[in-house]
Amino acid sequence: MKKRILFITGTRADYGKLKPILNLLINDQDYEIKIFVSGMHIDVKYGETYLAILRDFPTNTEIFFNNSEGSDSSSCCAEMIHGMNRYLKNNQVELVVVHGDRVEALAACISSRLNNVLVAHLEGGEKSGTIDESIRHAISKFANYHFVCNEAAFKTLTLMGEDRKTIFNIGSADMDFIIKGDIPSKEETFKKYDIEFISYGIILFHPVTTDIKGTIQYCEIMIEAILDSGKNYIIIDPNNDLGSDEIRNLYSKSLHDLNRFKRFPSVDFEHFISLLNASSLLIGNSSAGIRESPYLKLSSINLGTRQDGRIDFCHPSIYNYDLLDALSLKDLITNTWNKRNYPSFNAFGSGNSAIKFKSIIDDINFWKIKLQKKLNY
């Protein structure tokens, strides 16, 4: 009998991590796969990215609206719990797969466990500089299984009392795309998004929900620096965290020179990697600056505290910028632009994360775990 697995995605970022696994499982006769799509995927302000998921998996996708105009994260979380509960009451599911640290993942995890459904959590055990870290650790305490990206995350989960037998270091599945070269060419991506730059940087800056004042301050400094630099930039709008409207308003006010700036509410994951690979610099506070960029040997300037605690901060391609730094951000941009002479980087897997995931769930013993968790101190 087929095992019914429900994958949860609420953002463009987590979908990029899930897609390699979905590609591998979707036609496997041992599994029935459904994708529960919600969150910022549904919002026109964030590019209606659910349309890309429908193109990829038209018969496997369930759309759920858990947010509306003006709704905050706690309201979205509450709606998601209700929506997941209704889905699980009406559909048989053996395993729910969630990723990362978003409220949709937390809500799905809570609802699943209260309905006695197993939960597998991808990329638990990692640290960061926002409320996301608390959400991520809360999900880990609910989850039955943990698929982590590195040994540091493995250790963190064991220190949190999780059973070592339930933790698997498989790397990050988004690296499967990059390492295997399964990304569009620069020419394909430029045509799709109508880009004509010869040289450009990428701006990807998200709010720090626990420090909105600092978020605005860093954003203003970043905007001033990229204006003064005289260079071209592709700007990707922030995610839907508290403070994102303030960032978008600052962009609209200052970055409207169409000869130098191309701005998008979102970019498909594969095309984002294509843009990243061909760019001269990444600026902001996205995890892409400390995960994908180092592998591509691309300089990234990390602003503020959003990525505090990530294990790979020591990689020389990552330049952490603080408001107290003596060197101006404009000069740092100049010094790091198109710099690519960095050592190799493989802290998040070797390109076979999806295969590792499948091999683990293929084991019949995977499905025999007890629903009730216990601390393992």
ZIZI-V295148 format. One line per field, one symbol per residue. phi: phi as a letter, one per 20 degrees, with the letter a starting at -180 (. if undefined). burial: I if it has 9 or more other ideal C-beta (glycine too) atoms within 8 Angstrom, else O. A space follows every 10 residues. Layout:
phi->???
burial->???
This chain:
phi->.feeddedcc bfffffeegf ffgfefdffe cddccedbmf geeffdnlff ffffffcfed ddecedccgn feffffffff gfffgffffd cfcebddccm beffffffff ffffdldfcd demfmedbdc fgfffgffff fefeccdeea fffgfgfffe nefgfddced ndfffggffe mecffgffff ffdldcfecb dddbcdfdfe bfffgfffff fffffffffm eebeddfffe fgofffffff fffdddfffd cddcfacggf fffffffeee adcqbffgfc cfggfeldfc dedmdgdgnf fdfefffede ddgeffffff fffffdfmec edffbbfcoc ncffffgfff fffgfgedff ffecfce
burial->OOIIIIIIII IIIIIIIIII IIOIIIOOOO IOIIIIIIII IIIOOIIIII OIIIOOIOOI IOIIOIIOOO OOIOIIIIII IOIIIOIIOO IOIIIIIIII IIIIIIIIII IIIOIOIIII IIIIIIOIII OIIOIIIIII OIIIIIIIII OIIIIIIIOI OIOOOIIIII IIIIIIIIIO OOIIOIOIII OOIOIOOOOI IIIIIIIIIO IIOIIIIIII IIIIIIOOIO IIIIIIIIII IOIIOIIIOI IOOOIOOOOO IIIIOIIIII IIIIIIIOII IIIIIIIIII IIIIIIIIII IIIIIIIOOI OIIOIOIIIO IOOOOOOOII OIIOOIIOOO OIOOIOIIIO IIIIOIIIOI IOOOOIIOIO OOOOOOO
